[in-house]
């Protein structure tokens, strides 16, 4: 018996992959040294700039923005769909 596909499992996969998108962006950049990639990885995921010893919110958003966006989208789409179906 074919089960088809479960949208919740697809949404879960999207949320998990979104966490690694900034890391993949950093790794695939050409022209950056390994040290620059590590520095930017720390900056994007933890917000800490080790060159200036300061915290940077906008850089933190670069690292976590895709994951937060995926969370919002994968939670809002099913809620809107459920709301629309309740009318019919």
C-alpha positions as CSV (number, residue, x, y, z in Angstrom):
1,X,0.0,0.0,0.0
2,X,1.5,3.4,-1.1
3,X,1.6,6.0,1.6
4,X,2.3,8.9,-0.6
5,X,4.3,11.7,0.9
6,X,3.8,13.5,4.2
7,X,4.0,17.3,4.1
8,X,5.2,17.4,7.7
9,X,8.2,15.3,6.9
10,X,9.0,17.6,4.0
11,X,8.6,20.7,6.1
12,X,10.9,19.1,8.7
13,X,13.5,18.4,6.1
14,X,13.3,22.1,4.9
15,X,13.8,23.3,8.5
16,X,16.8,21.0,9.0
17,X,18.5,21.9,5.7
18,X,18.0,25.7,6.3
19,X,20.3,25.5,9.3
20,X,23.2,24.5,7.0
21,X,22.6,26.9,4.1
22,X,24.9,29.7,5.6
23,X,27.6,27.1,6.3
24,X,27.4,25.8,2.7
25,X,27.6,29.4,1.5
26,X,30.8,30.0,3.5
27,X,32.4,26.8,2.5
28,X,31.8,27.3,-1.2
29,X,33.1,30.9,-1.3
30,X,36.2,31.2,-3.4
31,X,38.8,33.8,-2.6
32,X,38.4,33.5,1.2
33,X,41.2,32.0,3.2
34,X,40.5,29.2,5.6
35,X,40.9,31.6,8.5
36,X,38.4,34.0,7.0
37,X,35.9,31.2,6.5
38,X,36.2,30.2,10.2
39,X,36.0,33.8,11.3
40,X,32.8,34.4,9.2
41,X,31.4,31.1,10.3
42,X,31.7,32.1,14.0
43,X,30.4,35.5,13.1
44,X,27.3,34.3,11.3
45,X,26.4,31.5,13.7
46,X,27.4,33.0,17.0
47,X,27.4,36.8,16.3
48,X,30.9,37.1,17.7
49,X,33.5,39.0,15.7
50,X,36.8,37.8,16.9
51,X,38.7,40.4,14.9
52,X,37.0,43.3,16.8
53,X,36.0,41.4,19.9
54,X,32.4,42.6,19.6
55,X,28.9,41.1,19.1
56,X,27.2,41.8,15.8
57,X,23.4,41.2,15.5
58,X,23.2,41.7,11.7
59,X,25.9,39.1,11.1
60,X,24.0,36.7,13.5
61,X,20.9,37.2,11.2
62,X,23.0,36.1,8.2
63,X,23.6,32.8,9.9
64,X,20.2,32.2,11.5
65,X,17.9,34.1,9.0
66,X,17.3,31.1,6.7
67,X,16.5,28.8,9.6
68,X,14.1,31.3,11.2
69,X,12.5,32.0,7.8
70,X,12.0,28.3,7.2
71,X,10.5,27.9,10.6
72,X,8.0,30.8,10.0
73,X,7.1,29.6,6.5
74,X,6.7,26.0,7.3
75,X,4.5,26.8,10.3
76,X,2.4,29.5,8.7
77,X,1.6,27.7,5.4
78,X,-0.1,24.8,7.1
79,X,-2.0,27.1,9.5
80,X,-3.3,29.2,6.6
81,X,-4.2,26.1,4.7
82,X,-6.1,24.7,7.7
83,X,-7.9,28.0,8.2
84,X,-9.0,28.1,4.6
85,X,-10.2,24.5,4.7
86,X,-12.3,25.2,7.7
87,X,-14.5,27.4,5.5
88,X,-15.4,24.6,3.1
